Structures are given as structure tokens and as C-alpha cells.
Amino acid sequence: MLNFEPPLPGFTTWAAEGHGFGFADATVSERVRGRVKRTVIVAVLGRGAAADVLDLIERKGAVAHLSYWIEPVDGFGQMQRTDPTPEQRDEKPNPQPNPEAKQ
């Protein structure tokens, strides 16, 4: 997926364990554990781009037991980093002096 043309705008992967597709291709270790190693890939794409990516994977990088689903994304963005507030740091805020307080 790193070499796709045009390149994907970004995607995330993580390790997972699969259950339920049988164990014909599983290693001995996977058979003993009762689950097989899998990789999850998440990409936020338009419907047309998603269809193109699936077609490309099917033609050039077919993977046994590949499962996929497409679902709508109501919003997508990136948070801007900010300095944490004292509450977020588990610290007590510094009290502000009260000019009306008696000295």
C-alpha cells in the first residue's frame, strides 16, 4: 500500500488475531492458541478510491482470508496539540490573588 499510484493519503495498521475462518493455513502455534495472526488496515477514503484500492489489492496483492467492510465516516480531522491544563496534568491550579481580600 505504500507504493500505490496514486499514493494513499494515509492509513493505519495494527496487529490482530483472527477467529473463525478455519485453520487450514495456520501455523502449529496458531492452531494450539486457537487464533491466527492478522493485520488490520484502516484508511479513510472516498467510495471511488476505496473501490480502486480493493481492486488493486485483489489484482496485485491477493491475501488469503482478506475481509473488508466500507462504512460512512461522518467526520475526519486532526486535533491541534495544546498545552495541557493543570487539571489534565493532575495538578492544582495556582490560585489567583483576590484584590478585594483583606490583607
N, CA, C and O of each residue as an XYZ file, in Angstrom:
412
protein
N       0.816     -1.185      0.000
C       0.000      0.000      0.000
C       0.866      1.258      0.000
O       0.409      2.331     -0.394
N       2.096      1.125      0.435
C       2.995      2.278      0.431
C       3.399      2.681     -0.986
O       3.806      3.819     -1.218
N       3.287      1.745     -1.935
C       3.720      2.017     -3.308
C       2.562      2.258     -4.272
O       2.778      2.284     -5.483
N       1.359      2.432     -3.778
C       0.217      2.649     -4.665
C       0.384      3.942     -5.451
O       0.935      4.924     -4.954
N      -0.100      3.920     -6.683
C      -0.141      5.110     -7.524
C      -1.576      5.341     -7.954
O      -2.146      4.461     -8.600
N      -2.179      6.437     -7.647
C      -1.618      7.499     -6.808
C      -1.499      7.031     -5.363
O      -2.220      6.125     -4.945
N      -0.596      7.638     -4.595
C      -0.387      7.189     -3.216
C      -1.629      7.412     -2.349
O      -2.394      8.354     -2.553
N      -1.800      6.527     -1.392
C      -2.889      6.707     -0.430
C      -2.558      7.906      0.454
O      -1.389      8.145      0.756
N      -3.570      8.659      0.870
C      -3.300      9.819      1.699
C      -2.829      9.449      3.108
O      -2.321     10.308      3.828
N      -2.984      8.227      3.498
C      -2.560      7.769      4.819
C      -3.408      6.598      5.262
O      -4.571      6.478      4.876
N      -2.830      5.748      6.064
C      -3.568      4.605      6.601
C      -2.898      4.165      7.889
O      -1.755      4.529      8.164
N      -3.611      3.385      8.667
C      -3.121      2.884      9.950
C      -3.192      1.374      9.935
O      -4.139      0.801      9.395
N      -2.206      0.725     10.518
C      -2.221     -0.733     10.645
C      -1.974     -1.114     12.099
O      -1.309     -0.392     12.842
N      -2.520     -2.258     12.489
C      -2.190     -2.818     13.791
C      -2.346     -4.322     13.743
O      -3.055     -4.868     12.897
N      -1.663     -4.987     14.675
C      -1.701     -6.449     14.751
C      -3.011     -6.894     15.382
O      -3.538     -6.242     16.283
N      -3.522     -8.010     14.893
C      -4.783     -8.548     15.408
C      -4.702    -10.068     15.401
O      -3.734    -10.648     14.910
N      -5.718    -10.699     15.945
C      -5.824    -12.153     15.927
C      -7.187    -12.526     15.377
O      -8.209    -11.996     15.813
N      -7.198    -13.443     14.416
C      -8.434    -13.828     13.759
C      -9.002    -15.122     14.306
O      -8.272    -16.015     14.736
N     -10.303    -15.197     14.278
C     -11.039    -16.391     14.709
C     -12.098    -16.681     13.654
O     -12.748    -15.753     13.172
N     -12.285    -17.927     13.288
C     -13.462    -18.279     12.526
C     -13.330    -18.611     11.061
O     -14.312    -19.064     10.473
N     -12.191    -18.420     10.429
C     -12.071    -18.767      9.015
C     -11.414    -20.125      8.813
O     -11.018    -20.452      7.694
N     -11.291    -20.904      9.846
C     -10.651    -22.202      9.729
C      -9.157    -22.077      9.949
O      -8.614    -20.976     10.040
N      -8.511    -23.213     10.031
C      -7.094    -23.205     10.366
C      -6.261    -23.987      9.357
O      -5.174    -24.456      9.692
N      -6.748    -24.135      8.139
C      -6.020    -24.917      7.134
C      -4.638    -24.340      6.868
O      -3.696    -25.098      6.637
N      -4.493    -23.018      6.895
C      -3.204    -22.386      6.623
C      -2.502    -21.907      7.888
O      -1.485    -21.218      7.806
N      -3.028    -22.261      9.046
C      -2.464    -21.784     10.308
C      -1.179    -22.527     10.646
O      -0.998    -23.689     10.285
N      -0.290    -21.824     11.350
C       0.922    -22.467     11.848
C       0.546    -23.374     13.019
O      -0.571    -23.302     13.532
N       1.467    -24.214     13.432
C       1.222    -25.090     14.582
C       0.918    -24.242     15.812
O      -0.007    -24.543     16.566
N       1.696    -23.188     16.010
C       1.488    -22.298     17.153
C       0.084    -21.686     17.128
O      -0.582    -21.619     18.162
N      -0.363    -21.244     15.958
C      -1.698    -20.650     15.839
C      -2.782    -21.685     16.121
O      -3.798    -21.363     16.738
N      -2.581    -22.907     15.684
C      -3.562    -23.962     15.948
C      -3.670    -24.248     17.432
O      -4.767    -24.458     17.950
N      -2.536    -24.256     18.118
C      -2.544    -24.505     19.566
C      -3.266    -23.364     20.279
O      -4.069    -23.605     21.181
N      -2.987    -22.126     19.881
C      -3.609    -20.960     20.515
C      -5.078    -20.808     20.138
O      -5.849    -20.206     20.885
N      -5.472    -21.348     18.987
C      -6.855    -21.245     18.545
C      -7.178    -19.939     17.833
O      -8.347    -19.577     17.704
N      -6.168    -19.240     17.378
C      -6.365    -17.993     16.635
C      -5.154    -17.759     15.734
O      -4.057    -18.245     16.009
N      -5.369    -17.014     14.663
C      -4.310    -16.781     13.691
C      -3.942    -15.305     13.647
O      -4.772    -14.434     13.909
N      -2.689    -15.043     13.313
C      -2.208    -13.665     13.210
C      -2.846    -12.982     12.008
O      -2.935    -13.555     10.922
N      -3.278    -11.770     12.221
C      -3.870    -10.956     11.164
C      -3.344     -9.529     11.302
O      -2.772     -9.166     12.330
N      -3.538     -8.742     10.279
C      -3.229     -7.322     10.315
C      -4.490     -6.564      9.941
O      -5.171     -6.918      8.979
N      -4.798     -5.531     10.694
C      -5.938     -4.670     10.415
C      -5.399     -3.397      9.771
O      -4.436     -2.801     10.256
N      -6.028     -2.993      8.681
C      -5.649     -1.769      7.983
C      -6.869     -0.863      7.943
O      -7.958     -1.293      7.563
N      -6.687      0.377      8.329
C      -7.772      1.357      8.309
C      -7.334      2.522      7.436
O      -6.255      3.084      7.624
N      -8.182      2.879      6.480
C      -7.928      4.033      5.617
C      -9.234      4.790      5.435
O     -10.283      4.184      5.214
N      -9.173      6.094      5.526
C     -10.353      6.917      5.284
C     -10.258      7.412      3.847
O      -9.401      8.229      3.507
N     -11.160      6.898      3.008
C     -11.130      7.180      1.571
C     -12.538      7.463      1.069
O     -13.525      7.073      1.692
N     -12.615      8.139     -0.052
C     -13.896      8.268     -0.722
C     -14.308      6.921     -1.284
O     -13.466      6.040     -1.461
N     -15.599      6.746     -1.571
C     -16.093      5.453     -2.063
C     -15.373      4.991     -3.329
O     -15.013      3.820     -3.443
N     -15.163      5.889     -4.265
C     -14.479      5.517     -5.510
C     -13.050      5.074     -5.259
O     -12.594      4.082     -5.828
N     -12.340      5.807     -4.408
C     -10.956      5.442     -4.080
C     -10.913      4.102     -3.356
O     -10.012      3.297     -3.591
N     -11.880      3.859     -2.480
C     -11.923      2.580     -1.762
C     -12.096      1.426     -2.742
O     -11.427      0.401     -2.614
N     -12.985      1.582     -3.715
C     -13.191      0.535     -4.729
C     -11.909      0.312     -5.532
O     -11.561     -0.829     -5.836
N     -11.207      1.392     -5.877
C      -9.947      1.264     -6.625
C      -8.891      0.533     -5.812
O      -8.180     -0.318     -6.345
N      -8.781      0.855     -4.524
C      -7.795      0.198     -3.661
C      -8.109     -1.287     -3.532
O      -7.205     -2.117     -3.628
N      -9.371     -1.632     -3.318
C      -9.746     -3.049     -3.211
C      -9.437     -3.796     -4.504
O      -8.955     -4.928     -4.471
N      -9.715     -3.164     -5.638
C      -9.416     -3.783     -6.928
C      -7.917     -3.998     -7.089
O      -7.488     -5.056     -7.549
N      -7.122     -3.010     -6.717
C      -5.671     -3.125     -6.834
C      -5.126     -4.226     -5.923
O      -4.263     -5.003     -6.333
N      -5.622     -4.293     -4.705
C      -5.183     -5.351     -3.784
C      -5.549     -6.716     -4.346
O      -4.750     -7.650     -4.279
N      -6.742     -6.837     -4.894
C      -7.182     -8.121     -5.442
C      -6.305     -8.543     -6.626
O      -5.994     -9.724     -6.778
N      -5.911     -7.591     -7.454
C      -5.110     -7.917     -8.636
C      -3.628     -8.125     -8.325
O      -3.002     -9.015     -8.901
N      -3.055     -7.318     -7.425
C      -1.604     -7.335     -7.243
C      -1.129     -7.884     -5.915
O       0.054     -8.193     -5.774
N      -1.988     -8.013     -4.958
C      -1.528     -8.455     -3.648
C      -2.541     -9.295     -2.933
O      -2.777     -9.121     -1.737
N      -3.140    -10.202     -3.657
C      -4.201    -11.025     -3.063
C      -3.714    -11.677     -1.772
O      -2.613    -12.225     -1.707
N      -4.548    -11.604     -0.767
C      -4.239    -12.161      0.544
C      -5.345    -13.142      0.902
O      -6.530    -12.825      0.800
N      -4.944    -14.336      1.324
C      -5.944    -15.332      1.730
C      -6.741    -14.806      2.914
O      -6.181    -14.181      3.814
N      -8.014    -15.049      2.915
C      -8.906    -14.694      4.014
C      -9.008    -13.189      4.231
O      -9.295    -12.751      5.345
N      -8.784    -12.402      3.210
C      -8.909    -10.952      3.340
C     -10.376    -10.590      3.512
O     -11.215    -10.952      2.687
N     -10.675     -9.888      4.567
C     -12.027     -9.395      4.810
C     -11.978     -7.881      4.793
O     -10.970     -7.282      5.168
N     -13.056     -7.265      4.361
C     -13.114     -5.806      4.375
C     -14.545     -5.358      4.566
O     -15.485     -6.122      4.345
N     -14.699     -4.131      4.973
C     -16.005     -3.511      5.013
C     -15.816     -2.028      4.740
O     -14.745     -1.461      4.959
N     -16.881     -1.427      4.261
C     -16.881      0.001      3.967
C     -18.012      0.616      4.773
O     -19.143      0.129      4.745
N     -17.708      1.667      5.478
C     -18.732      2.345      6.269
C     -18.542      3.850      6.153
O     -17.431      4.323      5.914
N     -19.626      4.604      6.320
C     -19.508      6.055      6.199
C     -18.734      6.653      7.374
O     -18.787      6.143      8.493
N     -18.029      7.724      7.105
C     -17.323      8.480      8.135
C     -17.964      9.864      8.174
O     -17.902     10.611      7.196
N     -18.571     10.199      9.291
C     -19.272     11.481      9.403
C     -18.321     12.661      9.539
O     -18.685     13.794      9.226
N     -17.127     12.402      9.996
C     -16.155     13.476     10.148
C     -14.766     12.891     10.268
O     -14.590     11.758     10.715
N     -13.787     13.672      9.865
C     -12.406     13.218      9.958
C     -11.523     14.456     10.038
O     -11.730     15.410      9.289
N     -10.565     14.452     10.913
C      -9.665     15.587     11.047
C      -8.542     15.246     11.992
O      -8.405     14.105     12.433
N      -7.746     16.233     12.299
C      -6.644     16.065     13.230
C      -6.760     17.122     14.315
O      -7.093     18.276     14.045
N      -6.483     16.715     15.534
C      -6.502     17.641     16.649
C      -5.208     18.445     16.650
O      -4.145     17.932     16.300
N      -5.308     19.680     17.039
C      -4.121     20.504     17.192
C      -3.599     20.327     18.609
O      -4.375     20.338     19.565
N      -2.302     20.166     18.748
C      -1.715     19.975     20.064
C      -1.804     21.273     20.856
O      -1.522     22.356     20.342
N      -2.198     21.141     22.101
C      -2.251     22.279     23.006
C      -1.548     21.899     24.296
O      -1.389     20.717     24.603
N      -1.130     22.899     25.044
C      -0.541     22.612     26.347
C      -1.642     22.133     27.276
O      -2.729     22.710     27.294
N      -1.379     21.085     28.049
C      -2.413     20.567     28.939
C      -2.726     21.562     30.049
O      -1.852     22.297     30.508
N      -3.980     21.574     30.470
C      -4.381     22.409     31.595
C      -3.887     21.749     32.875
O      -3.541     20.568     32.865
N      -3.849     22.498     33.984
C      -3.437     21.861     35.254
C      -4.283     20.644     35.602
O      -3.767     19.662     36.135
N      -5.599     20.702     35.299
C      -6.466     19.556     35.600
C      -6.066     18.334     34.790
O      -6.130     17.208     35.283
N      -5.654     18.554     33.548
C      -5.231     17.434     32.703
C      -3.914     16.857     33.179
O      -3.630     15.682     32.951
N      -3.094     17.688     33.851
C      -1.809     17.216     34.384
C      -1.966     16.680     35.802
O      -0.975     16.293     36.422
N      -3.195     16.648     36.331
C      -3.463     16.238     37.714
C      -2.794     17.164     38.720
O      -2.371     16.725     39.790
N      -2.700     18.422     38.383
C      -2.137     19.417     39.278
C      -3.239     20.367     39.700
O      -4.246     20.527     39.010
N      -3.031     20.990     40.840
C      -3.975     22.002     41.282
C      -3.591     23.329     40.627
O      -2.411     23.673     40.571
N      -4.578     24.071     40.133
C      -4.246     25.364     39.539
C      -3.728     26.318     40.599
O      -4.125     26.235     41.761
N      -2.835     27.233     40.200
C      -2.340     28.245     41.120
C      -3.470     29.225     41.420
O      -4.085     29.764     40.499
N      -3.744     29.455     42.689
C      -4.818     30.393     42.992
C      -4.424     31.798     42.561
O      -3.273     32.208     42.710
N      -5.382     32.518     42.032
C      -5.153     33.901     41.628
C      -5.385     34.795     42.843
O      -6.339     34.584     43.592
N      -4.530     35.781     43.044
C      -4.771     36.675     44.175
C      -6.069     37.443     44.005
O      -6.408     37.879     42.905
N      -6.772     37.599     45.080
C      -8.025     38.338     45.079
C      -7.734     39.755     45.586
O      -7.404     39.947     46.756
N      -7.859     40.754     44.686
C      -7.513     42.109     45.110
C      -8.433     42.653     46.203
O      -8.068     43.603     46.895
N      -9.615     42.068     46.367
C     -10.550     42.554     47.383
C     -10.334     41.882     48.733
O     -10.935     42.273     49.733
N      -9.469     40.865     48.755
C      -9.237     40.148     50.022
C      -8.515     41.059     50.996
O      -7.659     41.848     50.596
N      -8.869     40.950     52.320
C      -8.212     41.753     53.343
C      -6.820     41.225     53.583
O      -6.594     40.015     53.616
N      -5.906     42.127     53.749
C      -4.506     41.766     53.980
C      -4.236     41.613     55.433
O      -3.108     41.310     55.822
